[in-house]
Amino acid sequence: MPSSLPGGQVSPPTLDSVGLVDRSLGNAGTSSPAPAVEEGAADPWALPQLKDTSQSWQELSAAGRVRRALLGLLKACGLLGSLYLFVCSLDILSSAFQLLGMLHVRESVPIVMGVNVGTSITSTLVSMAQSGDRDEFRRAFGGSAVHGIFNWLTVLTLLPLESAAAPLERLSELALRAASLQPGTQAPDILKVLTQPLTHLIVQLDADAIANSATHNATNGSLIKRWCGAREPTVPGNSSDCGAATSGPCPETSGSTTAEQLPCHHLFSGSALSDLAVGLILLAGSLLALCSCLVLIVKLLSSVLRGRIAQAVRTVLNADFPFPFGWLSGYLAILVGAGMTFVLQSSSVFTAAIVPLMGVGVISLERAYPLLLGSNIGTTTTALLAALASPPKMLPSALQVALIHFFFNAAGILLWYVVPPLRLPIPLAKHFGDLTARYRWVAVAYLLLSFLLLPLATFGLSLAGPAVLAGVAGPGVALLLLVALIHVLQRRRPAWLPRALRSWAWLPRWLRSLEPWDRLVGRCCPCRACSPPPAAAKEAHCYENPEVLASQRL
């Protein structure tokens, strides 16, 4: 509801970027509130008050204490099991993409930028699991959007510069000349040791074949590993028909003895499917397992983090240094995010844990932002150590790609975090969170546009040449920047604009409001998750009158 002003006046509702939607309606609806969150917070982005609605340990009977302990143990085991399957599905997903295509160094700079954007899809998918509660969904989706917006802003800033002058490529070459990096250093495979017993039962890839493919020296068309080890040499016997019997290479012969190769024991070891078919199967299966694990992780975290536990975690994570050193808290969070990602060997695992905590109100958006930026740095250090373990032929290229990835993320932090007024991803993420709390389908549209349609369109234009890409994408980006500038001036300095540009009332409704699109989505998808409740839609429609809009702007 609109807030009251002194003298009994009522302040007008706050409008969104298209000037039409009341932000105060984000809390309206029939969504069930979280049991551990008190309602009535004026600012939807303020951390909610957490309270413990369950009985204390002293009030429980002996049977109740045993039941609670067993339930807590089961939840912990379920959370660890879901995380384990989540990491395994990421490993299988990586194998699937390796089977679907190999990339090389010169083209890797835009690919690295695209990978940075693609990693934020994990946090977006995690936030979708909290769409049942409007306030939780606002905070969770805002937290996932701040990661994606940071990556997109960095790409839009650095990609044109890289295409014109290649600063990242040149900087990485200078770093390679200056540093005496020696091959052989291996990244600690903490998670690999745990996940390989399961993932190796599904698929195994031939590292030598992958290296040969990357250097254009492939001798075998398949990247799937068929042979794992060999038996002790034996006296040669009837081995003339070994190729037909094993559908693979004949055993190696050395003098009068034969080393019999042992076939691998995984799901696709004896399959006649092509690498493309196996890659598509693994891609579909890993995505299904990934989404299932994400839903389980979110539900279990929401169940575990309640009451005193949630309050303690929130106090620690959102703590600041005393004045005048409070500005150091964000940089410490960057270091924590980088360290945790380095230990976990996966930025997706770290972000998948951060977003649910934001949804339940444990971590604020302002604190999650540097944690996610640190996660971007942590994953590049892991890639750098992995590159040092590359074969000698691939070492320079692998190191250069890893350094480009590191410099890209470091430049993004310098652009969008060091100077506080330039931390644009935070207000933009809050805006996206407000929109998705009001219109649930905006989250799906953002997912499809950011991670499917826009990358495919950019890739298609790039095939036509740099001139075509610049000629089409350049005006589009310029138009978006112009609209953003006008919108900022409408809110803060409307007197600087001509009267016609002080509001968007002169535009057609489908260009200045999401309501027509919302009604279209409601007809195509008549479900509560896609459409706002009738009361909220009716109240929002009242503020779409051009006269009301003009009065707000003027």
PyMOL commands that set and color helices and strands:
alter all, ss='L'
color gray80, all
select helices_A, chain A and resi 23-27+62-99+108-128+134-165+167-178+190-202+207-214+242-246+275-304+307-317+328-344+347-359+365-388+395-416+420-422+425-438+441-463+466-492+494-496+499-501+509-512+515-524+534-542+546-553
alter helices_A, ss='H'
color red, helices_A
select strands_A, chain A and resi 227-230+252-254+257-259+261-263
alter strands_A, ss='S'
color yellow, strands_A
deselect
rebuild
show_as cartoon
